[in-house]
Amino acid sequence: MKRIAIVGVGVTGISVLKEMAAHDYYQNFEIVLFNEPRTLGTGVPYQDDSELLLINQTADTMSLEEEDKYDFVKWVQVNKDSTAGNKDFIPRKWYGEYLKEKLKSAVAILNPTIIQENVEVIRVLKDGTYHIESATTQGEFDKVHLCTGQLPYQDPYHLKDHPHFVYHPYPVEEKLSHFPEGSRIGVIGTGLTSIDLMRFLRNQNKNLTLGFFARNAHFSLYRGLEYDKDLKFLTLENLEKEKQMHGGFVTFSKILEWFHLECQDKGIDFQDLTYRFGKGSKEQLNHLLEENTDLGVLQGIIHKLDFYLADLMAALTQEDRELFYTDYEPLFRHFRTPMPKESLERLMDAWNTGEIQVWENMEAVEMLEERFKVKLEDEEVEVDYLINATGQNQILTNSELPTDLLRQLINERILQPETFGGVQVLWPGAEAISPRYGVLNNLYVHGQLVIGLQYGNNAHLLMKQARKVVRHDLTK
Ligand SMILES: Cc1cc2nc3c(=O)[nH]c(=O)nc-3n(C[C@H](O)[C@H](O)[C@H](O)COP(=O)(O)OP(=O)(O)OC[C@H]3O[C@@H](n4cnc5c(N)ncnc54)[C@H](O)[C@@H]3O)c2cc1C
């Protein structure tokens, strides 16, 4: 019997299995799932952890059922909170429980073998099949779906070996509950992870002093009530027409033109929104909470765009992609990855009352025994613990990859780092492009590992792409 391995069982791995369960073809395969026990069936973000950690998308975007966008909302109403609404921000832990149920139904159909270990090695054999090893098992597979999620965290100040540095803060209940009463805690970074940390640590009742350190003190915006009207200019039809006329490419300036026309059509002044909220500074965030804005309209456009961001990225020349990443991406990301309003309110309340401090112009960290000295442009601040919220290391060309599967795959030139993050694959089929073997037709790479092509990594985008890849596999 032919065999398929699904390596990593979070949102993406489950979506792959679920899509397979919908096609009789896959009844002819022995399917094997690999994932260590703690995150099996939830992935890292939705694992069993504090309920204070919220999904940053509204509940109606998180359904695992393609045909019913309210499936998750209904699940929450039945199992957790009968008053939950479509636009609520739900604890990530609950979503993990939902995922586990969905996994169970797909398992009931395909009856895969579940190995509760991470894969340590994947090699390509002469006949084009794949050899996979985990701690206690090994075997050969005809097809592999690589769904391992998050890339390694950054460690820009090289603090990993210091006992008071928390390199990977999840699960927060396990990693962040040991700080002694009255400790001075520093968080490096002001992205969405820092918001999780703020929510959790402020709830600890331990008289902790909490400070955030960054090069600039800019936080995310909150998600407004999204405008839900179809796009007129940034459409797949326009993209295809343009590609046909220009040898398969679309210029970035054309995409920008469509974007501005879209904003105009929906009645928003993008320049003005950028001027008022484009930084996420303290002043801008306070204004945001006081004013009625049309930010939700902009976020609605960006959200719709999510569904074919990867197609847009794939249609850009290398030069245009570089232009996007250097000149536009930080602002696009700022508007695209907001937090729930409740989280921003908590943040600003703490910031305005001096309960937390936010330090900018961070330059270096000196490691001392059992504490740190954080060096800013013109002052120094001492803390007892530092927590890493600097995000993932998307660029995989450096030597800082941990000694795990990813390192082996890149080191043995089975996978090839992609300039804009993750590794190279054919798009949209997601077959790995190996510098050693060429296109690996049956090694599919998903999620964060293809961030340079897919760009986004939120759950609904990953589910959609996973379904697409399985349907593509069916046609081979
Ligand atoms: C902290 C955090 C919060 C997030 N919050 C949101 C949010 O609110 N909304 C949203 O839409 N997106 C969010 N995201 C984005 C997130 O990446 C996606 O939503 C989604 O969870 C990614 O799914 P995945 O299956 O690709 O990866 P994961 O969910 O991380 O699953 C990958 C799985 O692979 C396993 N694995 C890793 N290596 C191996 C190996 N060698 N062998 C076998 N298994 C392995 C991991 O243990 C894990 O279980 C968040 C991401 C993070 C990191």
The ligand as a MOL file (V3000), in Angstrom:
LIG
                    3D

  0  0  0     0  0            999 V3000
M  V30 BEGIN CTAB
M  V30 COUNTS 53 58 0 0 0
M  V30 BEGIN ATOM
M  V30 1 C 1.8350 32.6410 18.9940 0
M  V30 2 C 1.0860 32.6850 17.7040 0
M  V30 3 C -0.1900 33.1870 17.6720 0
M  V30 4 C -0.8950 33.2230 16.4880 0
M  V30 5 N -2.1470 33.7280 16.4930 0
M  V30 6 C -2.8800 33.6970 15.3770 0
M  V30 7 C -4.2240 34.1580 15.3810 0
M  V30 8 O -4.6990 34.6260 16.3900 0
M  V30 9 N -4.9410 34.0740 14.2310 0
M  V30 10 C -4.4040 33.5570 13.1000 0
M  V30 11 O -5.1180 33.4680 12.0960 0
M  V30 12 N -3.1330 33.1540 13.0540 0
M  V30 13 C -2.3600 33.2040 14.1580 0
M  V30 14 N -1.0760 32.7770 14.1280 0
M  V30 15 C -0.5050 32.3530 12.8730 0
M  V30 16 C -0.4170 30.8340 12.8680 0
M  V30 17 O 0.8450 30.5810 12.3300 0
M  V30 18 C -1.5200 30.1320 12.1210 0
M  V30 19 O -2.7620 30.5590 12.5420 0
M  V30 20 C -1.5060 28.6080 12.3090 0
M  V30 21 O -1.5940 28.1780 13.6260 0
M  V30 22 C -0.3200 27.9710 11.7080 0
M  V30 23 O -0.6800 26.6180 11.5200 0
M  V30 24 P 0.3590 25.5350 11.1310 0
M  V30 25 O -0.3510 24.2330 11.1950 0
M  V30 26 O 1.0090 25.8790 9.8640 0
M  V30 27 O 1.4500 25.6290 12.2760 0
M  V30 28 P 1.2960 25.2210 13.7930 0
M  V30 29 O -0.0530 25.5080 14.2760 0
M  V30 30 O 2.4330 25.7660 14.5340 0
M  V30 31 O 1.4550 23.6270 13.7250 0
M  V30 32 C 2.6460 23.0010 13.3370 0
M  V30 33 C 2.7900 21.7100 14.1000 0
M  V30 34 O 3.9440 21.0340 13.6340 0
M  V30 35 C 4.6240 20.4890 14.7380 0
M  V30 36 N 6.0070 20.2450 14.3420 0
M  V30 37 C 7.0380 21.1210 14.2690 0
M  V30 38 N 8.1530 20.4900 13.8570 0
M  V30 39 C 7.8180 19.1970 13.6600 0
M  V30 40 C 8.5340 18.0420 13.2330 0
M  V30 41 N 9.8260 18.0950 12.9570 0
M  V30 42 N 7.8590 16.8780 13.1380 0
M  V30 43 C 6.5500 16.8030 13.4110 0
M  V30 44 N 5.8200 17.8590 13.8330 0
M  V30 45 C 6.4390 19.0350 13.9590 0
M  V30 46 C 4.4440 21.5280 15.8270 0
M  V30 47 O 4.6380 20.9820 17.1000 0
M  V30 48 C 2.9980 21.9380 15.5910 0
M  V30 49 O 2.1010 21.1350 16.3010 0
M  V30 50 C -0.3210 32.7390 15.3020 0
M  V30 51 C 0.9850 32.2530 15.3290 0
M  V30 52 C 1.6720 32.2240 16.5120 0
M  V30 53 C 3.0700 31.6830 16.5250 0
M  V30 END ATOM
M  V30 BEGIN BOND
M  V30 1 1 1 2
M  V30 2 1 2 3
M  V30 3 2 2 52
M  V30 4 2 3 4
M  V30 5 1 4 5
M  V30 6 1 4 50
M  V30 7 2 5 6
M  V30 8 1 6 7
M  V30 9 1 6 13
M  V30 10 2 7 8
M  V30 11 1 7 9
M  V30 12 1 9 10
M  V30 13 2 10 11
M  V30 14 1 10 12
M  V30 15 2 12 13
M  V30 16 1 13 14
M  V30 17 1 14 15
M  V30 18 1 14 50
M  V30 19 1 15 16
M  V30 20 1 16 17
M  V30 21 1 16 18
M  V30 22 1 18 19
M  V30 23 1 18 20
M  V30 24 1 20 21
M  V30 25 1 20 22
M  V30 26 1 22 23
M  V30 27 1 23 24
M  V30 28 2 24 25
M  V30 29 1 24 26
M  V30 30 1 24 27
M  V30 31 1 27 28
M  V30 32 2 28 29
M  V30 33 1 28 30
M  V30 34 1 28 31
M  V30 35 1 31 32
M  V30 36 1 32 33
M  V30 37 1 33 34
M  V30 38 1 33 48
M  V30 39 1 34 35
M  V30 40 1 35 36
M  V30 41 1 35 46
M  V30 42 1 36 37
M  V30 43 1 36 45
M  V30 44 2 37 38
M  V30 45 1 38 39
M  V30 46 1 39 40
M  V30 47 2 39 45
M  V30 48 1 40 41
M  V30 49 2 40 42
M  V30 50 1 42 43
M  V30 51 2 43 44
M  V30 52 1 44 45
M  V30 53 1 46 47
M  V30 54 1 46 48
M  V30 55 1 48 49
M  V30 56 2 50 51
M  V30 57 1 51 52
M  V30 58 1 52 53
M  V30 END BOND
M  V30 END CTAB
M  END
